[in-house]
Amino acid sequence: MRHRYCSTMPTIGQALTVEHLSKRFGKVHAVQDLSFSVEPGRVTGFLGPNGSGKTTTLRCMLGLVRPTGGAARIGGHVYRDLDHPGMIVGAALEASGFHPGRTARGHLRVISDALGLPKSRADEVLELVGLADSAGRKAGGFSLGMRQRLSLAAALVGDPGILILDEPANGLDPEGIAWLRGLLRGLAREGKTVLVSSHVLSEVQQTVDDVVIISRGSLVQAGTLAELAGNGAVRVRVRTPRREALITALQVTSDGSPPTGLDPTGPDEILVTGLTPSDIGRRAFLAGVELHELAQQTNDLESLFLELTATGTPGGTA
Amino acid sequence: MMPLLRSELRKVTTTKVLFFLTLAVVLFTALNVFLLVYLTPRAMGVENNDELLTNPEYVTNILGAAGSSSIFVLILGIVAMTGEFRHMTITSTLLVTPRRSRVLIAKGITFLAIGAVIGLIAFATAITLATLTLAGKSHAPIDTGVALQILGGVVLGFAIYAFVGVAVGALIRNQVAAVVGALIWVLIVEALLTVFVDWIGKWLPGGALDAVLQATNVSGRGGNEVLSVGAGAAVLIGYAVILGAIASTTTMRRDIT
């Protein structure tokens, strides 16, 4: 049966659910009892160091790898039970799945043919990813950035409601990353489900609404980016010639809760956790303690991410 | 299934391997026609070419050269299937069609058709060159009935052989191993088996193909017993189906990583 492609109405995404997913390759537990869900209308970052099981999880979702336990479902169905999966899910798994002698247009037409779409669809998606000028060139001669764009084009051929992209920013220049961010945000705004994996949080920090963080095949944290940011408490560096007096002043509880951490980091310096700079300034002023510096440490999500995922050597495959 | 077949056909027409292997078929067929018309009589010590060329059976053999390039068709099927794994295009293929046996069936059907077309091209090459090279010499006439029989055999034989190639490629996913393995089988193992175990030859893939091609003298198996065309075709299809079924339950089920 041929199905029709409708270009006027954006396809709305469905939720992705991973339930107690496990995958073992020989003795290696690549993914262990992993559960999380991905909602439509949002961009979700799937984060973890190299070898943490991200790619294996994505391949399980897409029916390419058979889980040893649990399941990954797309709108309630496993991938191979979907009627026309290419019209529901678009995936870009790696930049290497091209025949080097096939042109970009040829590669996309192989896919559009299998989906029963008109030949013109290939040129439409090439236009969308900025490869229109290279449509007739062979993929074998493409740079990594161009291959990433071609992968993305292939994922978009069926105008699917769900996009699953494995490290899509790899090999893109800063301009390309900015472009990708805009594209993904736009797709999420249309109501699509967008799952993007990365091993660098800062790469996707400005793109994602939600994060799923895994390490060594297991879930570390899942939630909104704001929740993740909230986890890292505010830290303020204070310099004062009267260190001990300041410590005493900050510990006074009469005008609020005490700081959760007070680390003397030098003879005239303390690192305060759990109080805002204005709290500290006010208390120092009331106690008559002279301050030379009052600096909030940037709330560094990247180092928080590294802390969360630093649990020894990776145990899985990439 | 139609979109899938169109996609499989597109895969073949967007790369060069089909063109080059078809070219190889044409050149090899031409070489064999020339050998049979010009060189073989001299090599056989026949003083006058006409002695052989006036023999109707020998003229039939010249047309049978169309079937001599079957190995390229087998390799085409192998390269097409293993190429999916070599270039990892199997990932995007399976994303669109997650039921892997459907992919295998679609590719098998596509290469049945492609094999048939190459068979047609091989026959056209053979009959054109035979007509041109025999002109002006005294020779037995080309019998239309025999020619049509050879045409049918080459088209059917090449079609099934390409299909066998796809099945072999599904079972042995490493391209080099599959191509080299097939060559060793066809050129060495099967030839030796046929020589040492009389009755087995006609049941092996190459023997079954010879039955379909009805050209035993061309492939150097002169004198060996072959099956009927229908039985040969059935045996050859049987090999493809069995290899494909084994692949479906083993290699094609593996994780794509």
Interface residues (C-beta under 8 A of the other chain):
Chain A: R2 F25 T55 T56 R59 L62 G63 L64 V65 R66 Y79 R80 L82 P85 G86 V89 A91 L93 E94 S96 G97 F98 H99 P100 G101 R102 T103 G106 H107 R109 V110 I111 D113 A114 L115 G116 A154 T317
Chain B: M2 P3 L4 R6 S7 R10 K11 T14 T15 K16 G83 H87 M88 T89 I90 T91 S92 T93 L94 L95 V96 T97 P98 R99 R253 D255 I256 T257
